[in-house]
Amino acid sequence: MRNHTHNRLAGMAALLLASSLAAPVRAQTAPPAFAGIFSDHAVLQRDEPLSVWGTAAPGLRVTVRLGSASAEASADANGRWRATMPAMAAGGPHTLSVTGGGGVTTLKDIMIGDVYLCGGQSNMAFPARLSTGAWPDFPANPNLRFINIQLASEPAVQDDLKRPVEWRVVTPTTAGEASAVCYYMARTLQQTQKVPVGFIGSTWGGTTIQGWIGASSLKTLPAYTKRLEALADMASNPAKAMADEARRHEQWWDAHDPRAHAQRAWRFPEFDDSGWPDLTPRGSWKDAGIAALADFDGAAWFRTSLTLNEAQARAANAIQLGPVDTYDSTWVNGVRVGGGSTAWVWRDYAVPAGVFKTGRNVIAIRVLGGGTGGGLTGLPEQRGVKTADGQFIALSAPWKYQLGMRSKGLSIPPAPWDIPTSLSTLHNAMIAPLAGYKFKLAAWYQGESNTDAAKEYETLLPLLIADWRETFAQPELPFLVAQLSSFGSVATKPGLSNWAQLREAQARTVRNDRHAGLAVTIDVGDRTDVHPPQKAVVGERLARAARALAYGEAIAPGGPEAAGVTRSGEDLVVKFKNTGGGLRTYSAGHAIGFEACAGAACEYALAVAQGDTVTLKGANLPGRTHVRYAWADAPYVNLYGGDDLPAAPFMMEVEQAGQ
């Protein structure tokens, strides 16, 4: 999925350079400080030992105070300290302070209550202000607070957030920026539980689940061994990792483009490009108004130059290209400085010292694209060279272009640090730094970007859940999953569906984990919009699951769920649980979307709902092995329970005689 929040992100190489050049998190002369997750208005988890951490001069003894409680700790050799205080009941506001070495840092308006962690991709990131009926649906609530973790990606586990966050109290002007799903879940639970609630959004649109799983967990799957080794190289030796990646790209081009070797000269400053046509890249090349580009899919080269004086050349340390579609390799004066593999994502590459020269510098970029536009898709003013002293020197000279090989559908396997298909990098930068914080529950809304490998999700989702529980040292952390909604083509006959397969993986994961819950959303999707706006419904269904799972209320966690399929004469009978007093069908005298299957061959069946069962009339034919319901990318559904919750999609085997 394309997600334009990507467009303001720096590339991994730039992040690495920034990390290597940055000063320590806190200067040793500064007073002791809290880690980036702590700020005024924070909410800490009630009834759990309270872990608080931060930075100070190495060896400094610090005292932490929260209300009337206090604890002491010493900063280690890296200047990091951690203190633990006894569990506290819900309440507040309190003051949180750390003192040491004559300095003090104080945070105000700290509440003790329940804290929720909400993760996933764009449907969890979707802001509340865009949800259906959002305005004026944001009443001020001093007992409801939130933060959004800033986007960050790192090849190694980080101790702290890349940028500190600021907890915000929910008001009509702040709530709109919160995750809509997380906000409506948290608001509903705050109203029922009557305690302060804080919710943390850690999301990145378009990302796959693999980026959110720690490397120590992901390495248990042999398929990821080599890519994780490359990621480890990027953490310990970025220069080697980038060189290895450049060689891999060269090998790919040599294997796919017969002219690749001859075109290597095009990246060097001495190449004469005077015979190339002019082009001012602005948007995709297909929209450039040039006949040769209008229907072009394949590789295109772009070249321009930049003149720097001696001081500028010495200070220049990065190049910004704006968004690119899709795959690029970028050279400065013949030196490869970076490459990316994500459509319409900003490219911002660190450039090693000495690459920029006094006088003329040549930038050469090879782009493979066209399927979603192609080229340097940003605006001219978004491209330039950055310097260590904060200058931005625009790439204002004319651009030249030349077409390379024509191809359609080719893709270059991404590096393991490339967003959105990275391995572990989001966990490293956006989850691991929260370790020590305690949570009442976690909620997860993701999977759209994994539908191409839906079957593997049945392995990856349990791995993610176990990984997060280990990260937060909460082995029974309640984990809620928002099942994928409907999106895509409408089925007119039974068939394969990656979206249905992934929903089934989500459902099976939850069935096999007594501390997990599922919110079914199949009826609130939009087959033409992967971001359906009815987020309040999703949040409220997650809240219902939380009330049963995390708070122990005697309610069904969701709507009707298939519990078994048996044979009865000529019919197949599906038994349901959690029917809320009985099944019902809307707009028809029967339930639509049921299929009776013999192996891979499935047929629609007349399905009649009564009480807690659905009977598939005449479906008990020889060879029938299983039943499916709502098995399509964007199925129409009309089966609900008495509490007006939709029946969950499923695929279930028919019980054999004697079972």
NUTORKOL-354289 format. One record per residue (C-alpha): x, y, z; chain; residue in one letter; residue number from 1. Coordinates in steps of 0.1 Angstrom, whole numbers. Layout:
<nodes>
X_Y_Z_A_A_NUM .
...
</nodes>
This chain:
<nodes>
0_0_0_A_M_1 .
12_35_-8_A_R_2 .
12_56_23_A_N_3 .
22_93_19_A_H_4 .
33_96_55_A_T_5 .
65_79_42_A_H_6 .
73_110_22_A_N_7 .
88_129_50_A_R_8 .
111_101_61_A_L_9 .
149_100_59_A_A_10 .
165_70_43_A_G_11 .
182_44_64_A_M_12 .
217_56_55_A_A_13 .
209_90_67_A_A_14 .
195_76_99_A_L_15 .
227_57_104_A_L_16 .
249_87_98_A_L_17 .
228_108_121_A_A_18 .
231_81_148_A_S_19 .
269_79_144_A_S_20 .
275_117_144_A_L_21 .
250_126_171_A_A_22 .
261_137_206_A_A_23 .
253_113_235_A_P_24 .
216_113_245_A_V_25 .
223_136_274_A_R_26 .
254_156_279_A_A_27 .
273_146_311_A_Q_28 .
270_180_325_A_T_29 .
232_181_322_A_A_30 .
210_171_351_A_P_31 .
197_136_352_A_P_32 .
169_131_327_A_A_33 .
141_107_319_A_F_34 .
140_85_288_A_A_35 .
120_98_258_A_G_36 .
88_79_267_A_I_37 .
83_100_298_A_F_38 .
69_135_298_A_S_39 .
43_157_315_A_D_40 .
8_142_314_A_H_41 .
21_106_311_A_A_42 .
1_76_323_A_V_43 .
18_47_341_A_L_44 .
3_13_345_A_Q_45 .
-15_7_378_A_R_46 .
-10_-24_400_A_D_47 .
24_-32_385_A_E_48 .
59_-24_398_A_P_49 .
68_9_382_A_L_50 .
100_10_362_A_S_51 .
114_44_354_A_V_52 .
146_50_335_A_W_53 .
168_77_318_A_G_54 .
203_91_315_A_T_55 .
228_108_338_A_A_56 .
266_112_341_A_A_57 .
282_77_343_A_P_58 .
283_66_379_A_G_59 .
260_93_392_A_L_60 .
236_82_420_A_R_61 .
201_94_413_A_V_62 .
169_95_433_A_T_63 .
135_91_416_A_V_64 .
103_103_433_A_R_65 .
67_96_422_A_L_66 .
42_111_446_A_G_67 .
53_98_481_A_S_68 .
72_68_466_A_A_69 .
110_70_459_A_S_70 .
138_48_447_A_A_71 .
175_51_440_A_E_72 .
197_40_411_A_A_73 .
232_46_397_A_S_74 .
240_54_361_A_A_75 .
261_28_344_A_D_76 .
292_33_323_A_A_77 .
270_44_293_A_N_78 .
252_69_315_A_G_79 .
219_50_318_A_R_80 .
200_44_350_A_W_81 .
168_25_358_A_R_82 .
148_25_391_A_A_83 .
118_5_402_A_T_84 .
91_16_426_A_M_85 .
63_-3_442_A_P_86 .
30_-8_423_A_A_87 .
4_20_428_A_M_88 .
-33_22_426_A_A_89 .
-51_42_400_A_A_90 .
-51_79_407_A_G_91 .
-32_112_404_A_G_92 .
-21_137_394_A_P_93 .
14_131_407_A_H_94 .
48_147_402_A_T_95 .
77_125_389_A_L_96 .
112_138_395_A_S_97 .
148_126_393_A_V_98 .
176_143_412_A_T_99 .
213_138_413_A_G_100 .
246_157_412_A_G_101 .
229_189_422_A_G_102 .
204_188_392_A_G_103 .
168_179_390_A_V_104 .
143_171_362_A_T_105 .
106_172_371_A_T_106 .
75_160_352_A_L_107 .
40_171_362_A_K_108 .
5_158_360_A_D_109 .
14_121_360_A_I_110 .
-15_97_363_A_M_111 .
-16_61_374_A_I_112 .
-41_40_354_A_G_113 .
-42_16_324_A_D_114 .
-19_19_294_A_V_115 .
-26_4_260_A_Y_116 .
-1_-2_232_A_L_117 .
-15_0_197_A_C_118 .
6_-11_168_A_G_119 .
3_-19_131_A_G_120 .
2_-2_97_A_Q_121 .
-20_25_82_A_S_122 .
-54_13_94_A_N_123 .
-41_17_130_A_M_124 .
-22_49_121_A_A_125 .
-54_63_105_A_F_126 .
-61_96_125_A_P_127 .
-93_100_145_A_A_128 .
-101_133_127_A_R_129 .
-107_114_94_A_L_130 .
-129_87_109_A_S_131 .
-166_86_101_A_T_132 .
-186_110_124_A_G_133 .
-154_123_140_A_A_134 .
-164_159_144_A_W_135 .
-176_169_170_A_P_136 .
-169_136_187_A_D_137 .
-139_145_208_A_F_138 .
-150_157_242_A_P_139 .
-123_169_266_A_A_140 .
-113_141_290_A_N_141 .
-84_147_315_A_P_142 .
-83_110_322_A_N_143 .
-76_101_286_A_L_144 .
-41_107_272_A_R_145 .
-21_96_243_A_F_146 .
12_97_224_A_I_147 .
22_88_188_A_N_148 .
57_73_186_A_I_149 .
77_92_159_A_Q_150 .
86_71_128_A_L_151 .
120_56_132_A_A_152 .
139_25_118_A_S_153 .
171_11_131_A_E_154 .
192_-20_123_A_P_155 .
200_-26_160_A_A_156 .
179_-25_192_A_V_157 .
178_10_206_A_Q_158 .
177_19_243_A_D_159 .
157_51_238_A_D_160 .
133_66_213_A_L_161 .
150_86_185_A_K_162 .
129_116_194_A_R_163 .
113_122_228_A_P_164 .
75_122_228_A_V_165 .
50_145_245_A_E_166 .
20_130_262_A_W_167 .
-12_149_253_A_R_168 .
-44_151_272_A_V_169 .
-75_144_250_A_V_170 .
-93_176_240_A_T_171 .
-113_186_210_A_P_172 .
-81_200_194_A_T_173 .
-57_171_202_A_T_174 .
-77_139_198_A_A_175 .
-79_142_161_A_G_176 .
-42_133_157_A_E_177 .
-45_101_177_A_A_178 .
-50_67_161_A_S_179 .
-87_65_155_A_A_180 .
-90_28_163_A_V_181 .
-69_32_195_A_C_182 .
-88_63_206_A_Y_183 .
-122_48_203_A_Y_184 .
-111_16_221_A_M_185 .
-94_36_248_A_A_186 .
-123_60_252_A_R_187 .
-148_32_255_A_T_188 .
-127_14_281_A_L_189 .
-121_46_301_A_Q_190 .
-158_51_304_A_Q_191 .
-164_15_316_A_T_192 .
-134_11_338_A_Q_193 .
-134_46_354_A_K_194 .
-97_49_356_A_V_195 .
-71_71_338_A_P_196 .
-62_56_305_A_V_197 .
-31_63_283_A_G_198 .
-27_49_248_A_F_199 .
5_47_228_A_I_200 .
4_45_190_A_G_201 .
34_29_174_A_S_202 .
25_25_137_A_T_203 .
39_29_102_A_W_204 .
17_28_72_A_G_205 .
24_1_45_A_G_206 .
48_-19_66_A_T_207 .
49_-57_69_A_T_208 .
47_-76_101_A_I_209 .
84_-87_98_A_Q_210 .
96_-52_106_A_G_211 .
78_-53_140_A_W_212 .
93_-86_152_A_I_213 .
127_-86_170_A_G_214 .
156_-102_153_A_A_215 .
161_-127_181_A_S_216 .
126_-140_174_A_S_217 .
127_-137_136_A_L_218 .
160_-157_134_A_K_219 .
141_-188_146_A_T_220 .
127_-189_110_A_L_221 .
155_-202_87_A_P_222 .
140_-183_57_A_A_223 .
153_-150_72_A_Y_224 .
188_-161_82_A_T_225 .
208_-145_54_A_K_226 .
188_-112_54_A_R_227 .
192_-109_92_A_L_228 .
229_-114_88_A_E_229 .
230_-85_64_A_A_230 .
210_-64_89_A_L_231 .
235_-73_116_A_A_232 .
262_-61_93_A_D_233 .
244_-28_88_A_M_234 .
243_-23_125_A_A_235 .
280_-32_132_A_S_236 .
297_-22_99_A_N_237 .
274_1_77_A_P_238 .
301_6_51_A_A_239 .
305_-31_45_A_K_240 .
267_-36_44_A_A_241 .
262_-8_19_A_M_242 .
291_-22_-2_A_A_243 .
276_-57_-1_A_D_244 .
242_-42_-11_A_E_245 .
257_-23_-40_A_A_246 .
273_-55_-53_A_R_247 .
240_-74_-50_A_R_248 .
224_-47_-70_A_H_249 .
251_-48_-97_A_E_250 .
246_-86_-99_A_Q_251 .
209_-82_-103_A_W_252 .
212_-56_-131_A_W_253 .
238_-77_-149_A_D_254 .
214_-107_-148_A_A_255 .
184_-87_-161_A_H_256 .
198_-60_-184_A_D_257 .
222_-69_-212_A_P_258 .
233_-33_-214_A_R_259 .
239_-28_-177_A_A_260 .
277_-32_-179_A_H_261 .
280_-7_-207_A_A_262 .
258_18_-188_A_Q_263 .
281_18_-158_A_R_264 .
299_47_-174_A_A_265 .
267_68_-170_A_W_266 .
273_72_-133_A_R_267 .
307_89_-136_A_F_268 .
312_127_-138_A_P_269 .
334_124_-169_A_E_270 .
306_108_-190_A_F_271 .
294_132_-217_A_D_272 .
256_134_-214_A_D_273 .
252_165_-237_A_S_274 .
233_144_-262_A_G_275 .
207_133_-236_A_W_276 .
172_150_-237_A_P_277 .
164_176_-210_A_D_278 .
138_170_-183_A_L_279 .
127_188_-152_A_T_280 .
114_159_-130_A_P_281 .
81_169_-115_A_R_282 .
58_140_-106_A_G_283 .
60_107_-124_A_S_284 .
76_104_-158_A_W_285 .
43_92_-172_A_K_286 .
29_126_-164_A_D_287 .
58_145_-179_A_A_288 .
40_152_-212_A_G_289 .
68_134_-232_A_I_290 .
56_108_-256_A_A_291 .
85_84_-250_A_A_292 .
77_83_-213_A_L_293 .
39_82_-214_A_A_294 .
37_44_-214_A_D_295 .
73_36_-203_A_F_296 .
80_8_-178_A_D_297 .
116_0_-171_A_G_298 .
148_17_-162_A_A_299 .
156_54_-168_A_A_300 .
188_74_-159_A_W_301 .
188_109_-146_A_F_302 .
218_132_-143_A_R_303 .
225_167_-131_A_T_304 .
254_187_-117_A_S_305 .
260_210_-87_A_L_306 .
288_235_-82_A_T_307 .
302_239_-47_A_L_308 .
328_262_-32_A_N_309 .
354_248_-9_A_E_310 .
335_253_23_A_A_311 .
303_238_9_A_Q_312 .
321_208_-4_A_A_313 .
337_202_30_A_R_314 .
304_205_49_A_A_315 .
281_186_24_A_A_316 .
271_153_40_A_N_317 .
238_143_25_A_A_318 .
217_144_-6_A_I_319 .
179_147_-6_A_Q_320 .
159_135_-37_A_L_321 .
124_137_-25_A_G_322 .
101_108_-33_A_P_323 .
111_82_-60_A_V_324 .
91_55_-78_A_D_325 .
101_28_-74_A_T_326 .
137_14_-72_A_Y_327 .
167_37_-73_A_D_328 .
205_36_-72_A_S_329 .
221_70_-66_A_T_330 .
257_80_-73_A_W_331 .
276_112_-64_A_V_332 .
307_117_-85_A_N_333 .
306_80_-93_A_G_334 .
303_68_-57_A_V_335 .
271_50_-48_A_R_336 .
256_67_-18_A_V_337 .
223_49_-15_A_G_338 .
193_31_-30_A_G_339 .
157_24_-21_A_G_340 .
130_0_-31_A_S_341 .
97_17_-20_A_T_342 .
74_35_-43_A_A_343 .
69_72_-36_A_W_344 .
90_73_-4_A_V_345 .
115_101_1_A_W_346 .
152_94_-5_A_R_347 .
176_111_18_A_D_348 .
211_96_17_A_Y_349 .
241_103_38_A_A_350 .
272_110_17_A_V_351 .
307_101_31_A_P_352 .
332_128_37_A_A_353 .
354_136_6_A_G_354 .
328_125_-20_A_V_355 .
317_161_-28_A_F_356 .
344_181_-44_A_K_357 .
351_218_-49_A_T_358 .
337_228_-82_A_G_359 .
315_206_-104_A_R_360 .
298_176_-88_A_N_361 .
276_151_-108_A_V_362 .
246_133_-95_A_I_363 .
235_102_-114_A_A_364 .
203_82_-105_A_I_365 .
190_50_-121_A_R_366 .
153_44_-115_A_V_367 .
134_12_-122_A_L_368 .
97_19_-123_A_G_369 .
66_28_-142_A_G_370 .
40_6_-128_A_G_371 .
28_33_-103_A_T_372 .
42_63_-123_A_G_373 .
80_61_-123_A_G_374 .
108_85_-117_A_G_375 .
118_113_-94_A_L_376 .
82_120_-84_A_T_377 .
86_149_-61_A_G_378 .
90_187_-68_A_L_379 .
122_203_-80_A_P_380 .
126_223_-47_A_E_381 .
126_191_-27_A_Q_382 .
160_180_-42_A_R_383 .
192_193_-29_A_G_384 .
224_188_-9_A_V_385 .
225_192_29_A_K_386 .
255_204_48_A_T_387 .
266_199_84_A_A_388 .
260_235_92_A_D_389 .
223_233_82_A_G_390 .
224_247_46_A_Q_391 .
202_232_18_A_F_392 .
217_237_-16_A_I_393 .
191_231_-43_A_A_394 .
198_210_-73_A_L_395 .
188_237_-96_A_S_396 .
209_229_-127_A_A_397 .
191_212_-157_A_P_398 .
185_175_-156_A_W_399 .
192_151_-184_A_K_400 .
176_117_-189_A_Y_401 .
181_86_-209_A_Q_402 .
160_55_-211_A_L_403 .
174_21_-204_A_G_404 .
159_-13_-207_A_M_405 .
121_-16_-211_A_R_406 .
105_-41_-187_A_S_407 .
73_-45_-168_A_K_408 .
68_-61_-135_A_G_409 .
104_-66_-125_A_L_410 .
113_-60_-89_A_S_411 .
147_-58_-71_A_I_412 .
147_-78_-39_A_P_413 .
148_-51_-11_A_P_414 .
175_-48_15_A_A_415 .
165_-60_50_A_P_416 .
166_-24_62_A_W_417 .
143_-10_34_A_D_418 .
109_2_45_A_I_419 .
82_-11_42_A_P_420 .
95_-47_40_A_T_421 .
124_-44_65_A_S_422 .
132_-70_91_A_L_423 .
131_-60_128_A_S_424 .
140_-24_122_A_T_425 .
107_-10_135_A_L_426 .
108_-32_165_A_H_427 .
143_-19_172_A_N_428 .
134_18_171_A_A_429 .
97_19_180_A_M_430 .
90_-10_203_A_I_431 .
122_-20_220_A_A_432 .
128_15_235_A_P_433 .
95_10_254_A_L_434 .
108_-20_273_A_A_435 .
102_-15_310_A_G_436 .
69_2_305_A_Y_437 .
40_-20_315_A_K_438 .
8_-23_296_A_F_439 .
-27_-35_304_A_K_440 .
-31_-48_268_A_L_441 .
-17_-45_233_A_A_442 .
-39_-40_201_A_A_443 .
-27_-49_166_A_W_444 .
-42_-38_133_A_Y_445 .
-20_-50_104_A_Q_446 .
-19_-75_77_A_G_447 .
-28_-57_45_A_E_448 .
8_-56_34_A_S_449 .
13_-93_41_A_N_450 .
-16_-107_21_A_T_451 .
7_-118_-7_A_D_452 .
21_-144_17_A_A_453 .
-10_-149_38_A_A_454 .
-3_-185_48_A_K_455 .
30_-174_65_A_E_456 .
11_-150_86_A_Y_457 .
-1_-179_107_A_E_458 .
35_-183_118_A_T_459 .
45_-147_120_A_L_460 .
16_-133_140_A_L_461 .
21_-157_170_A_P_462 .
58_-149_167_A_L_463 .
51_-112_170_A_L_464 .
28_-117_200_A_I_465 .
54_-138_218_A_A_466 .
81_-114_209_A_D_467 .
63_-84_224_A_W_468 .
54_-103_255_A_R_469 .
90_-111_260_A_E_470 .
101_-75_253_A_T_471 .
78_-62_280_A_F_472 .
84_-91_303_A_A_473 .
46_-97_304_A_Q_474 .
41_-134_294_A_P_475 .
3_-131_297_A_E_476 .
-1_-97_281_A_L_477 .
-36_-96_266_A_P_478 .
-32_-91_229_A_F_479 .
-61_-79_207_A_L_480 .
-62_-84_169_A_V_481 .
-84_-63_146_A_A_482 .
-92_-88_118_A_Q_483 .
-88_-75_82_A_L_484 .
-119_-59_68_A_S_485 .
-131_-63_32_A_S_486 .
-113_-47_3_A_F_487 .
-109_-55_-33_A_G_488 .
-129_-74_-59_A_S_489 .
-163_-88_-52_A_V_490 .
-164_-126_-58_A_A_491 .
-191_-139_-81_A_T_492 .
-181_-175_-76_A_K_493 .
-160_-194_-49_A_P_494 .
-122_-191_-54_A_G_495 .
-89_-183_-38_A_L_496 .
-85_-153_-16_A_S_497 .
-53_-141_0_A_N_498 .
-73_-117_22_A_W_499 .
-95_-145_34_A_A_500 .
-65_-167_41_A_Q_501 .
-49_-139_62_A_L_502 .
-81_-134_82_A_R_503 .
-81_-171_89_A_E_504 .
-45_-169_101_A_A_505 .
-55_-141_125_A_Q_506 .
-85_-161_137_A_A_507 .
-64_-193_143_A_R_508 .
-38_-174_161_A_T_509 .
-63_-160_185_A_V_510 .
-81_-194_190_A_R_511 .
-47_-209_199_A_N_512 .
-38_-182_225_A_D_513 .
-60_-179_256_A_R_514 .
-47_-144_262_A_H_515 .
-56_-131_227_A_A_516 .
-88_-117_214_A_G_517 .
-102_-109_179_A_L_518 .
-124_-80_167_A_A_519 .
-142_-89_135_A_V_520 .
-145_-60_110_A_T_521 .
-157_-78_79_A_I_522 .
-189_-57_77_A_D_523 .
-174_-23_80_A_V_524 .
-149_-23_51_A_G_525 .
-149_-5_18_A_D_526 .
-140_-26_-12_A_R_527 .
-126_4_-31_A_T_528 .
-107_20_-1_A_D_529 .
-82_0_19_A_V_530 .
-87_26_47_A_H_531 .
-123_23_56_A_P_532 .
-133_52_78_A_P_533 .
-157_35_103_A_Q_534 .
-130_33_129_A_K_535 .
-153_39_159_A_A_536 .
-169_5_152_A_V_537 .
-135_-12_151_A_V_538 .
-123_5_183_A_G_539 .
-156_-4_202_A_E_540 .
-153_-40_191_A_R_541 .
-117_-41_204_A_L_542 .
-129_-26_236_A_A_543 .
-155_-54_240_A_R_544 .
-128_-80_235_A_A_545 .
-107_-62_261_A_A_546 .
-135_-61_286_A_R_547 .
-138_-99_284_A_A_548 .
-101_-107_281_A_L_549 .
-82_-80_300_A_A_550 .
-108_-70_326_A_Y_551 .
-125_-104_331_A_G_552 .
-161_-92_325_A_E_553 .
-186_-119_320_A_A_554 .
-194_-110_284_A_I_555 .
-188_-127_251_A_A_556 .
-156_-111_235_A_P_557 .
-172_-108_201_A_G_558 .
-199_-120_178_A_G_559 .
-209_-155_165_A_P_560 .
-180_-178_159_A_E_561 .
-181_-212_142_A_A_562 .
-176_-240_167_A_A_563 .
-180_-271_145_A_G_564 .
-194_-286_114_A_V_565 .
-213_-319_114_A_T_566 .
-233_-340_89_A_R_567 .
-270_-344_93_A_S_568 .
-288_-364_66_A_G_569 .
-284_-345_33_A_E_570 .
-272_-314_51_A_D_571 .
-241_-299_67_A_L_572 .
-248_-281_100_A_V_573 .
-225_-254_114_A_V_574 .
-227_-249_151_A_K_575 .
-219_-214_164_A_F_576 .
-210_-200_198_A_K_577 .
-214_-164_211_A_N_578 .
-246_-159_192_A_T_579 .
-260_-134_216_A_G_580 .
-293_-152_219_A_G_581 .
-296_-165_184_A_G_582 .
-284_-159_148_A_L_583 .
-302_-136_125_A_R_584 .
-299_-127_88_A_T_585 .
-305_-93_72_A_Y_586 .
-321_-85_38_A_S_587 .
-327_-122_30_A_A_588 .
-343_-153_44_A_G_589 .
-310_-171_44_A_H_590 .
-273_-165_51_A_A_591 .
-251_-156_21_A_I_592 .
-215_-164_16_A_G_593 .
-215_-201_28_A_F_594 .
-196_-226_7_A_E_595 .
-194_-264_8_A_A_596 .
-160_-277_-4_A_C_597 .
-146_-309_-17_A_A_598 .
-109_-303_-14_A_G_599 .
-102_-271_-34_A_A_600 .
-135_-273_-53_A_A_601 .
-161_-252_-35_A_C_602 .
-198_-243_-43_A_E_603 .
-221_-218_-28_A_Y_604 .
-247_-234_-6_A_A_605 .
-282_-224_6_A_L_606 .
-277_-216_43_A_A_607 .
-305_-213_67_A_V_608 .
-299_-198_102_A_A_609 .
-319_-209_132_A_Q_610 .
-310_-205_168_A_G_611 .
-273_-213_172_A_D_612 .
-269_-232_139_A_T_613 .
-267_-226_102_A_V_614 .
-278_-255_80_A_T_615 .
-263_-259_45_A_L_616 .
-292_-275_27_A_K_617 .
-283_-305_5_A_G_618 .
-246_-299_10_A_A_619 .
-236_-333_25_A_N_620 .
-225_-347_-8_A_L_621 .
-197_-374_-12_A_P_622 .
-162_-359_-8_A_G_623 .
-173_-327_10_A_R_624 .
-145_-320_34_A_T_625 .
-149_-285_48_A_H_626 .
-171_-254_49_A_V_627 .
-161_-218_43_A_R_628 .
-179_-185_51_A_Y_629 .
-172_-150_37_A_A_630 .
-142_-165_19_A_W_631 .
-133_-136_-5_A_A_632 .
-114_-104_-5_A_D_633 .
-145_-83_-2_A_A_634 .
-174_-105_6_A_P_635 .
-210_-93_13_A_Y_636 .
-222_-106_47_A_V_637 .
-256_-107_64_A_N_638 .
-252_-131_93_A_L_639 .
-252_-115_128_A_Y_640 .
-258_-125_164_A_G_641 .
-285_-112_186_A_G_642 .
-262_-84_198_A_D_643 .
-258_-72_163_A_D_644 .
-222_-83_159_A_L_645 .
-212_-100_126_A_P_646 .
-203_-137_124_A_A_647 .
-166_-142_119_A_A_648 .
-154_-155_85_A_P_649 .
-140_-190_88_A_F_650 .
-128_-222_71_A_M_651 .
-135_-254_90_A_M_652 .
-133_-291_84_A_E_653 .
-164_-313_86_A_V_654 .
-162_-335_116_A_E_655 .
-158_-372_107_A_Q_656 .
-181_-398_122_A_A_657 .
-171_-408_157_A_G_658 .
-153_-375_164_A_Q_659 .
</nodes>
